[in-house]
Amino acid sequence: MKKTALILVMIVLPLFSGCKWVKDWFGTEKKEKFIEEKYVINIENEDEFKKNILDSKLPVVVKFETKWCGICRSIALIYSELAKKYNNEMKFATVNISKIGEIAKKYEITGVPIFLFFKDGKIVGRIEGGVEVNVLENKIVEVLK
């Protein structure tokens, strides 16, 4: 019995962690939404991209994603937590490439998620794919130096 419960928790639950009913059950949906809305800028068009990323006085990390990307959703809370942690030092933004394809094309975004790091309007780093939190945080610290 204990073995079955352990398998359920270790294997099955993470597979469904992006599902709405699991988030509702654990109460994480509201926490994710609150943190993301408060600390992560959702870029809706090219003018917002220019204003919030290219013209930013602070360094910026941009997560390129789509709403159908499971990996993008699964790292959303981690990304939001990092945005909260580095709030005064770096801006965090997301771009839904389904809505703003021109930006994705310009920066050669061929898959998601992709993280681009900007400093003074120029790309200073790139991470492709789902990554562990320490990899993303190490890059943030590197860009802040």
Secondary structure, DSSP 8 states (H G I E B T S, - for coil): -HHHHHHIIIIIHHHTTTSHHHHHHHTHHHHHHHHHHHHEEEE-SHHHHIIIIIT-SS-EEEEEE-TT-HHHHHTHHHHHHHHHHTTTT-EEEEEETTT-HHHHHHTT--SS-EEEEEETTEEEEEEES---HHHHHHHHHHHH-
